[in-house]
Amino acid sequence: GKDRRKVEHAFVQLQDESSRRFFFKYLESHLPLGFSRMDEPLDISLQYLAHDIPETSDYSHFVDCGGYDGDTFRQLTTHGCYIRRLAVFEPQTDMYRKYAATVKEHPARPEQAFLFPCGVYVETTQLRFATNVDAQSSARVSADGDSMIQCVRLDEALLGFAPTFIKMDIEGAETAALKGAQGLIEAYGPSLAICVYHGLSDLWEIPCLISSMRSGYRYYLRNYNYLGLETVLYAFRNPTA
């Protein structure tokens, strides 16, 4: 339909056969809701590591959007990833405190860590936030939310941080948050690991958005859970671009 050109544009930017095959299977599975078509997911413990992608991952200045309780930080450091400077955005107070405790006590503690009890968005503002006591990882920005949270624009919050890698798992707010990080992406060309499973159109809208901000990125798709959940779009900048 109306998104055909965006779908095609996103597809042709994918760099390897695994990504292109998954792209098709994701669409084939979601449109008729036939999830048996999808291949076995990768090990969830490998999420954000890009372990089988032929690109160099530099996590030295790492931005963790949707930090939860520090699970991604623990995962990366367990696999030997070096994080010198860390910036974390987690709006849920209890999860934020757990992340702070994790960083403080961790043997691979970064030289500098900046933790923000905030969400990330296209602008700095306050938004309604829906929480779920049974599934805290699914808390999200929602007009019907039961609480208010402070959200910030990454371009304003991280002046001078010079990120090398940005991860986002923020329950459907990824597009808005990326727009709020356009200056960082244009200036520094960080590697990106963006979740694209919260809405079907994220599969093509997000790579199209990133490519409109800066050319020269190479894109890969990897899936880490059943039903297409925990699907990550990786974007790595061509160093010559």
N, C-alpha and C positions, 0 to 999 in steps of 0.2 A: 504493500500500500504506500502511504505517504512517506514511509521511512526507507523505501527500497534503496535509494542512493546512499543513505547513511549506512545501511547494512552492508552494501557492497564496498563502500569506502573502508569501513572497519575491517571487513574480511581481507581485503587485499593488502592491508598493512601487517597482518600477522606473519611472523617470520618462519615458523616451522610447521611441519605437517601435523604434529600433535595438536597445535593450537587451532589450525584450520579444521581438522576433524572434530575437535571438541566443539567448535563454534557451530558446525552443522548439527551435531548431535544435541546440543543444548536447545537449538531452535526446534528441531524435530521432536524433542521430548516435551517441551513446554507448550507448544501450540496445541497438540492433542492430549496433553498430560499423559504421555506414555513413557514414563521414566525408565522402563526396562531397556530402552534403547541405549542408555548411557553406559560408558565403560566404568570399570571399578575406579573409585577415586584414589588419589595418592594418599599416602600416610599423612594424617592431620598434623603430626609433629614436624612435618617439613614445610608447613605453610609459611610463606614470606621468605623462605630460604633460596628459592629459585635454583634448587640443587641440580636440576638436570638441564638448565638453560645455559647455552654457551656465551654467557656475558659475565663481566666482572661486576660483582656486587660490593659496593663500598658503604658500609654501615657506620663509618666513623662519626658522622654528624647525623644522627638518626632521629626522625620525627615520628612519634607514635600517636596517631589520631584514633581515638577509641581505645585507650590504653587498657581498659578493664582492670584486672588486678596485677598486671605486669607479666601476663603469660607470654606475650611475644618477646619481651625483653629476656625473660628466662630462657625461652626457646633458642633465641639467637646466640646468647652467650654460651649456652650448653653446647652448641655446635661450633664454638670457637670464633664467632664473629666479634670483631673488635669494635666497641662503641666508646668513643672518646668523649663526645658531647651528646647529650640526650635531651630531647624536648617531648613532653608527654601532655596530652590533653584528654582528660577523663572527667565528665561532669557529675558522675555519681559519687557522692562524698565517701561512702564506705569503700567503694572500689579504689578511689583516689588514695585513701589512706593505706590500703593494702599495697598499692603500687609503690607509694613512698617508703613503706617499711621494707619492701622487697629490694629497692635500690639501695637503701641505707645499709642493709645487712649483707648485700651480695658480694662475694669475693671478687667479682669482675665489675665492681662499681665504676661508673664513668668518672673521668676527671671533673666533668661538670654535668649537672643534671638540673633541668628546669621543669617543674611539674605545675601544671595549671588545672585547677578544678573547674574546667570550662569545656564546652563543646566547640566545634569549629564550623564556620558557616561563611556565606558570601560577604557578610558584613558583621560588624561588632554590634550585637543587640541581645536582648533577652527574648527567649522563646519558651513556649510550653513544651513540656517533656513528659512522655508517658513511660512509667516504670512498670516492671513486672517482677513481683517478689519471687515467683517461681522460675523465672528465666531472666536474670539481671543482664545477661549479655544482649538481650533483645530490646532493651530500653531505647527509645528513639524520640526525636522531635516530632510532635504531633499537636495539631490545633485543639485536640480533645484531651491533651495531657493533664495529669493531676498535679504538676508542679512547674515551677519556672526555673530555667537555668540561664546562666550567662554564656553566650557564644562569642567567639572572637574571629576576626579575619586573620589568617596566618600571615599575610603580608604585613600586617601591623604588629602582630605579637612576636614575630621572629626577626626583627631588624638586626642585621649583622650576623645571623646564625649560620648562614651559608650551608643549607642542608645538602647532604649527599644522597640521602634515601628517605622517602616519605611513604609511610604506610597508612592506609585509611580503611577502617571497618566501622562505619558509623551509621549503620542501619538505614540506608537510603538517602542520607544527606551528603553522599560523596560528591555529586555533581555541584551542589552549592559550595561545598568546602573547597573543591578544586578551583572554582571561580575566584574564591577568596585567597588562593595561593598562586594566582597567575603571575604576579611579580616575581615570586621566588622561582617558579618554573622557568620563566623567561630569562632571569638573571643567572641562575646556577645550573639549570638542567639536571636536577637530581633524579636518580632512579626512583621509580614509583611502583608501589604494590597496592592496587586499589581493588576493593571488593566490588564485584559487578553482579551479584546474585540477588540483590534486594528488589530489583525490578527488571523485567525482561528487557526493556529498552536500554538499560545500562550497558548491555553487552555491546551495543554499537554507539550509543550516545557518548559514553565516557572516552573511548579512544578517539572519536571524532573531536571531542572537546579538547583533549590534550594536544592533538595534532594541530588544532587551530591556534593554540598558544605558542607552540614551539615545534618547528620541523626537526627531522632527524632522529626521532625516537624509533626504536624497534620494539614491536609488541608481541607478547606471548600470553596465552591463556593456560591456566592450570586449575584443576579442580581437586578439592581435598575433603569432600564429604558426599554422601548420597543425595539424590534428588537435585543435584546441581548446587547444593549449599556449599558455602565456603569457596566459591570460585573467585580466583584472583586474576586481574589483568596486570601483568608486569610490563613496564615501559623502561627501556634502557636507552640512554642517549648515545648516539654515534659520536665518539670523541672528535671526529673530524668535521662534524656538522656545526 
